[in-house]
Amino acid sequence: VLKIKQPYKKKLCSKYFYPVRFKELLKKVDTEKNYSIDEAIGTLKTLASAKFDETIELALKLNVDPRHAEQMVRGSVVLPAGTGKTVRVAVVANDAKADEAKNAGADIVGSDELIEDIQNGSINFDVLIATPNLMGLIGKVGRILGPKGLMPNPKTGTVTMDVAQAVKNAKSGQVNFRVDKQGNIHAGIGKISFSAEQIRANFDAFVKMINKHKPSTSKGRYIKNSNITLTMSPSIRLDSQELMDLK
C-alpha cells in the first residue's frame, strides 16, 4: 500500500513565536496616526516586552537618489547618551599613533599583523580605524571588510591621524549611517532602558545630523516618512515634518 506523506505543518513554539503578545502591543499603537517625537518615545516605553534590553531603531525614508554620487547621504554622529552597547575598537597604526590608540582605550592595535589576522578570518572588533598612511594595507582586506560594513572611511571619521579622538568617539556612542539603494537609513539610537530624556537627546542628535547632510540637489520633502520601533515591537509612524524642523 502506497502511503501518501501528509504536508508538513509548522508548529508554533511559544518559546519563539508570540502572536498574542504582539497583538496586545498593537493595541497600544495607533497605526493611522503620525506621532510627535515625545509621544512616540512615551509609547515606546509601554511596548518593552522582551527579556532583554531592546534596541530603539529609527528608520527614515529620504527623498534622494543614491545612484547619483552627489545625493549619497553618509556620515556619523556621536550620540550624547551612547548606544548602550560595548564596542570593540581596532586600530591600524604604527609607532606613536599606535601608542595613542592604546592610551585612548583601543582593544586591538597593530599594522601588518592585524591585517594578517583579518585575512585569516579573525575579526574580533566592531569598528576599524586606520591612519591615512596605512590605507594601502587596508586595501588588501577590502573585500573582507566591505561586506561587513567595517571598511574605514574618512566620511565616518575612521580614517584619521587623530586616532585617539576616533577611538573615544567609537567607544562613547558613535553611530555611522549610510543611505541604501532605496533611499532608506536605519540605525539603532539607544536602548529602551534609557530615560526618556536620554532617548530624546540621542534622537535629536541623529536626526539633526541627517538634516545637516541633506544634498543640495535634493528637492522637495527631504524626509518622506519615518518610523521608530523596538527590536520586538510594532513600529510607530512619526510626524516627518517635525523631524525636518530639527536643525
N, C-alpha and C positions, 0 to 999 in steps of 0.2 A: 504494500500500500504506500503510495507516494504521499509523504507528509508535506504540506504547504506551510512554510515558515511564516508566522504572523509578523506583520510590520512592527518594527521596533518603536516602542512608545517611551519617550523620555520621561523619567520620573523627576518630579520637583523635590529637591532636597531642601528641607527647611534651613539647613546649615548655610547654604549658599544662595538661596533664592527667597526673596522676601516680598511677594506681591502684596500681602496685606499691609506690611509696614510702609511700602511705597505709596499705596493708595491712601493711607492715613496721612502721609506727608503731603500728598497732592491736595488734600482738603485745606491745607494751610496756605496754599498759593493760589492767587487769582491769575489764571493764565490769560485773561483778557486785559489785564492792567499793565501799564507802564509804571513801574515803581520808582520813586525817588531813591537816591543813594542811601539815605538814612533809613527809609522804610525797608529797603532790601536787606540792609545789614541787620536790622531788628528782626526781620522774618527769618533770615539765615540762622540766627541764634536759636530759633524754635525748631529748626529742621535737623539739628545734630542728633543722629540716632545710631551711629556706628560705635563699635567698641574701641575704636582708635581715634586719634585726633585728626579729624578730617581736614583736608586742604580746601581753602577757598579759591575757586577757579573763576577767572574772568575771561569771557570770550567777546571779541569785538569783530564786527564786520566793517571793513573800511572801504571807502569809495576810491580805490586805487587799482591800477593795473600793473602788477608786479612784473609783467613781461617787459615793461619799459624801465630801464635802469634808474631813471630819474624819479620813478614812483615806488621804488623799493623802500619800505619802511623797516629800518633795522637799527637797533641800539641797545642800550642797557640803562638800568636805573637802580640805585641803592635804596631799598625800602627802609623807611625810618624805624619800623618795628622788627625788621628782619623777616625771614621766611619761615622761621620755626624749624628749619632743617639744619642738620650738621653737614657742612660742606667740606669735602676733602679737596685740597688745592695742590696741584703740581706745578712746578715752575722749571722751564728750560732756560737755564742761565749758567754762567760760569764766573769764576774769580769773585770780585767784590759784589757783583749783582747776585750771585748765589748766596753769599753771606747775608745780604739784605733780605732776601726772600726767607731764609731760615729764621732770621731775627723777627720777621714780621709774622711768623707762625705758619709758613707753608708746610704741608705734610710731606711732600716729596720734592726734592731739588736735585737737578742733575743736567747733563747735556747728552753726550753720546750714549752713556749707559742707560739713561732714561728712554731715549729713542729706541734702543735695542730691546728694552723691556716691552715697549709698546708693540714693536714688530713681532715679539714672541707671544703677544696676546695678553700681556699683563697690564691692565688698565685699572688701577686702584685709586681713581680720582674722579671728581665730578666737574672740576674746572681746570683747564690747562692754560697757563700764562707763559709767554715767551718774550725774550728781548729781541728787538728787530734784527740784530746781527746774527742770530741763530735760527732765523726762519727758514734758512736753507736746510737745516736738519729736519725741521717740522715737515718740509715738503716730502721727505722720504716716507712719512706715515700719513700723508694727507688722505689717502684712500681708506685708511682705517678710522681716522678721527672724524672725517667729514660726515659720513652717515650717522655717526653717534652724536653729532652736534657739539663736538669738542674741539673743533679747529679754532685756534686763536685768531682773533681779528681785531684790527685797530678800532673799528666802529664800536666794539663792545668793551674796549679798554683792556683786552687780553694780549695785545702786542704793544709793549711799552717798556721804556727804560726805567720807569718808576714802579718797579716790581713790588716794592713794599706797600705802596698805596693800593695797587691792584689786588694784592693778597688780602689786605684789610677789607677792601670793598667786597670781595668774593665771600669772605668769612662773615661779614656783617649783614649780608642780605641783598647782594646784587642779583638782579634778575635780567637776563638777556631776552630780547624779543625780536622776532622776525616775521614779517607777513608771509603767508603761504601763497600758493599759486591762485587760490580763490579769493585772496584779499582778507583772510582771517588772521587774527592774532589771538593766541591763547596763552595764558600764564597763571601760575599759582601765585597768589599775593598774600599768603599768610595761612594761619591755622584758626579753626573755629574756637580754640581755647583763648585766643587773643581777646582783649577787651574791645568793645565797640569803637572806642577812640583809636586804638591801635589799627584796627581794620580800616577805619576811615582814613587814617593818615597814610597807610600803605596804598589804599585805593586811589587817593588823590595824587600821590606821588607818581604812581604808574600812569594814570590817565593823562596827567599834565605832560609827562614825557612823550606819550604817544601824540598828543596835540602839538608838542614842540617839533616833532618830526614830520608834520604834515607837509607833503610835497607841494611846491608852488604850482605844479601843473595839475594838482587835484582840484577839480571844480565841483561845485555843489556841496551836498551834505557829506562831510568827511566821515563821521561815524554813522553808518547807515542803521545798524542795530547793535544791541549789546545785551548780554546775559551774564548773570552771576549764579554760581551754584556751589554745592559742596561735593566731595568725592562721591557720596552715595545719596544724593537728594535730587528732587526736581529742580529745574532751573527757574530763575526769576528774571523776567524781562525788565530791563531798565529804561528809564527816560533818557534816550541818547542825546537829546538836546542839552540836558543838564551836564552830561559828560563833556560835550563840546565847549561848554562855558567855563570849564576848569582850565585856567591858564597859569 
